[in-house]
Amino acid sequence: MIKHKQLLLLLLWTAIALMLRFANLDSKPLWTDEFSTLVFSLGNSFRGVPIDRPIALSTLLQPLQLGPDAGIADVLKHLLVESNHPPVYFMVAHWWMRLFAPTEDSLVWIGRSLPALLGVISVPAIYLLGKFAFNSRLVGQCAAAMMAVSPYGIYLAQEARHYTLAILLVIASLFCLTVAAKKLQQRAPMPIWTVLFWIIVNCLGIAVHYFFALTLCAEAIALIAVIWQQFYGKLALSESQQPNIWQFQILWRLFAVALGTVAGGLVWLPIFLSNKYGSELTNWIVSGDRTFVDWIAPIFQALAGWIAVISLLPVESSNLAVVVGSAIVMAIFLIWVLPILFNAVKNALKTTDTHLGTVIFGGFVLGAIFLFFSFAYILGIDLTRGPRYNFVYFPGVILILGVTLAFIYDTPTIKTRWFNLPAVEFTGKKAVLLILVMGFVSSVTVNSNLGYRKYYKPDLLIPIIREVSQVPVLIATTQKTHVEIGELMGIGLEWEKSQKEEGRGKKEEGRGKKEIKAFDSPQFLLVKQRRESPEIVAGILDKTLSQLERPLDLWLVNFRAPVNLAAQKCQIESRDLSPVDGYEYQVYHCS
């Protein structure tokens, strides 16, 4: 009977996770990294998009079509040359694309549905790990519930990226770490199957994302903490049970795991070092001149990422009242919940049954945070700028939350006092419910695009173009990597979407089929960025404009080169137009 109740409860968390991750899945516009995933997963290349000459919308979006002859070999050929990511997820995504054969209308949903499904699977996976690590069904259920409603988990699961697969592999690797720690406590060697499985999982993790190596470094830190506890700390045994042949076997098998993992990881080193696009695609996380902002930014960025694991109301709303109200509610919630969580962590460390698991995952999370700040302050590589990189230790945070929520759940009464106000009392069960409700509301905020909002918003740019331009349109940008191609693809997809919606609207109004006008489909121009020779960029733009019919509206979008269009009789738009996130633009009317 108990097992049936536990299964039903786990099915409930899984169903909630399914609903939250698949709701509004294709409502938000794709951004550049997602275009990368889709193009390479389809077995296509960005290099097929013509440069330095005007192209039609269909040509720009050609790499988003599934070719009949594209295969895994094409995925590897294009990805390893044009991107800085290892290929395992893209290979899996290619099989997924082949299975569902996406069309223009279903491409976004199918591309994002694989990460969403993997995000759902992480709920029962974290339950099993929590139950095993702490020998407690309650901890497992609390961890599963938190994974299901974590707004950060929703954010990663609703993007066509590889992070949810990496999270599953982090969970699998942490399972092996837990087995190793328990065997250390028992003074017994790790089973051979654990050694082999751990090596395979670690090698796969690195082949999904290179930053998985940070997970492994954090696991090493946690393992050192466990070894210290076992042999020198409070859990150390008597002198008659000091290191023996069994303990040397334990260390040798741990060494075998490390050696196998390093060997599997080094396979990718020549590819990583030979990739000339690697530095260009990751320059945004490299700090240049160390200003005061550069020194304090990692702290606040990291805090924002940690808070978003359990709470994220619409503080990014365009409505100031909503922003202020959300910030106040989140502040009150955090002031109430953080002391409760800290007390529960201390109790978990003091309790024999939960001490080892808390040391493992606490050491793992703290080790990862130490690595992130070391990268930021020593190497000048600020990983905290990308919240998605917290996937490295996200399951560890969920497991710590799982054990703390379990302790809170078993607490009869929780008293909270603010200043001189009367104390507020909650039962532990109500406190856990309130924390989960906050997570659920925050997850709805994310999948409604009111939290972790997309940086690129072409859906806001298209109405502006349609309102301003009543003549044919040329949209031009400078191109450095495939990121800029993705920026224009975002505009192209939203343009197609707006055309279809307009056509459906006119049909429903009984106006018949929509008339096709000359400016219904813009042309696009990608000019190769030449920092040393900006005059060449301007020359290509001038030449293109001289070849196109007039009148014409030129939209310079994220155009990183000086221009002088007086000779082309192009005048800049006099009105102040609304800014659009991700797209800096200028409009010229050429007559």
Secondary structure, 3 states (H helix, E strand, C coil): CHHHHHHHHHHHHHHHHHHHHHCCCCCCCCCHHHHHHHHHHCCCCHHHCCCCCEECHHHHCHHHCCCCCCCHHHHHHHHHHHCCCCCHHHHHHHHHHHHHCCCCCCHHHHHHHHHHHHHHHHHHHHHHHHHHHHCCHHHHHHHHHHHHHCHHHHHHHCCCCCHHHHHHHHHHHHHHHHHHHHHHHHCCCCCHHHHHHHHHHHHHHHHHCCCHHHHHHHHHHHHHHHHHHHHCCCCCCCHHHCCCHHHHHHHHHHHHHHHHHHHHHHCCHHHHHHCCCHHHHHHHHECCCCCHHHHHHHHHHHHHHHHCCCCCCCCCCCCHHHHHHHHHHHHHHHHHHHHHHHHHHHHHHHCHHHHHHHHHHHHHHHHHHHHHHHHHHHHCECHHHCHHHHHHCHHHHHHHHHHHHHHHHCCCCEEECCCCCCCEEECHHHHHHHHHHHHHHHHHHHHCCCCCCCCCCHHHHHHHHHHHCCCCEEEEEEECCHHHHHHHHHHHHHHHHHHHHHHHHHHHCCCCCCCCCCCCCCEEEEEECCCCCHHHHHHHHHHHHHHCCCCEEEEEECCCCCCCCHHHCEEECCCCCCCECCECEEEEEEC
